[in-house]
Amino acid sequence: MKIEPFLTEQFFAEYEFSAQHLLASSDCETMSIGELLQLSGSTLDELGGLTLGYTESQGDPHLRSLISNMYSNVSSDDVVVLTSPVEGIYLAMQTLLESEDEVIALRPAYDALNNVARHLCSEVLPWNLFPGRNCWELDFDELESLISPQTRIIVVNFPHNPTGYVPSESDFDRLIGLARRYDLWLFCDEIYRGLEFGPTIPSAADLYEKAIVLSGLSKTYGLPGLRAGWVVIRNAELRDELINWKHYTTICPAAPTEFLARKALLVKDKLATRSKAIIQQNLNLCEAFFNRFQDQFIWRRPQAGSVAFVELNLSQIGFDSATSYCHHLAQNHGMVLLPGKCLGFEDNFVRFGLGRSNFEVALKSFAEVISANRPTLN
Ligand SMILES: Cc1ncc(COP(=O)(O)O)c(C=O)c1O
């Protein structure tokens, strides 16, 4: 049975490893294994002594304990370590969904959050973020109107990829209240948690017994190549079912990944602070850039996370869609921006990624490309 194309990964596969300027990456600046070991007070010798046998399917107990300490109402038994964050979406949807079920999911969204469910259940109803005057907005009244007797899961992602939206604490409470009232599972992707610049909201895992929380080390902690991820599930029966599905995908986490993930979690605050400093600097650059080119872009500053979703004024830019503009930029200028269409949204938005330290150089080149095409405006 065919599943929808994973458009984001397909677009990146075309350009990510050949283009000179990556302006759309969602991860934060990474580091070498040596740097991570040094930062966490460990050594290459310690890594070298690691044996490569099978590991525990649910994940190393010591690692699960470090993960559970990131929450206030979660025990190490509630944690399942994955072989990558994205695996958690597949496992949770497979575990929960039957063909007659409906899912309510944020749109735009990281492809897997919509496509896996769409492959398995009768319908995925979009709960749309919409562009407000200065920031992205979400209508919490709309959510209740989407719930039906067939609804099984509400899928959200806060801080949100690609808009950087985070609900207020009272809106988040409202969402959890609705999930509880209608006895729904809440799949909450929190992989960008820790990258907030304003108020933070609690983890759904601490607030709701039927939350399934996804997280990992790829974004906030800058270690995407480690493929370290986890889900928190407080319901023991569901957790066992998910682990059973995991036996069919990856069986157990990779031993070197678990070792390095443990080291990373010992210094997680340092890693997150480093990522936030880079994003903060890049946000300042964006403010100046979008102020300069306000005829071509509508900038809505993200509240949190490492990405921003920017509207294009296509008639000024001279392209009929964000997709054609992005292919043009990648093919002719070695510059990667992600078309919003890949994330299930209208084709006049692009995603910017703010977590890389070479963003300044890339943005400068982008400004030169724009200026060369619009000399009269500068
Ligand atoms: C919202 C969201 N969830 C999950 C993932 C998956 O993370 P990973 O690629 O590290 O498996 C991503 C990656 O971009 C993401 O943006």
The ligand as an SDF file (V2000), in Angstrom:
LIG
                    3D

 16 16  0  0  0  0  0  0  0  0999 V2000
    8.3660   18.3620   14.3790 C   0  0  0  0  0  0  0  0  0  0  0  0
    9.3580   17.2850   14.1130 C   0  0  0  0  0  0  0  0  0  0  0  0
    9.1830   16.0890   14.6600 N   0  0  0  0  0  0  0  0  0  0  0  0
   10.0260   15.0640   14.4510 C   0  0  0  0  0  0  0  0  0  0  0  0
   11.1300   15.2400   13.6480 C   0  0  0  0  0  0  0  0  0  0  0  0
   12.0420   14.0680   13.4150 C   0  0  0  0  0  0  0  0  0  0  0  0
   13.3130   14.2490   13.9360 O   0  0  0  0  0  0  0  0  0  0  0  0
   14.5200   13.3410   13.4030 P   0  0  0  0  0  0  0  0  0  0  0  0
   14.7330   13.7580   11.9800 O   0  0  0  0  0  0  0  0  0  0  0  0
   15.6780   13.6800   14.2290 O   0  0  0  0  0  0  0  0  0  0  0  0
   14.1000   11.9190   13.4860 O   0  0  0  0  0  0  0  0  0  0  0  0
   11.3450   16.4680   13.0250 C   0  0  0  0  0  0  0  0  0  0  0  0
   12.4890   16.6640   12.1050 C   0  0  0  0  0  0  0  0  0  0  0  0
   12.5840   17.6150   11.3610 O   0  0  0  0  0  0  0  0  0  0  0  0
   10.4450   17.5250   13.2760 C   0  0  0  0  0  0  0  0  0  0  0  0
   10.6030   18.7310   12.7380 O   0  0  0  0  0  0  0  0  0  0  0  0
  1  2  1  0
  2  3  1  0
  2 15  2  0
  3  4  2  0
  4  5  1  0
  5  6  1  0
  5 12  2  0
  6  7  1  0
  7  8  1  0
  8  9  2  0
  8 10  1  0
  8 11  1  0
 12 13  1  0
 12 15  1  0
 13 14  2  0
 15 16  1  0
M  END
$$$$
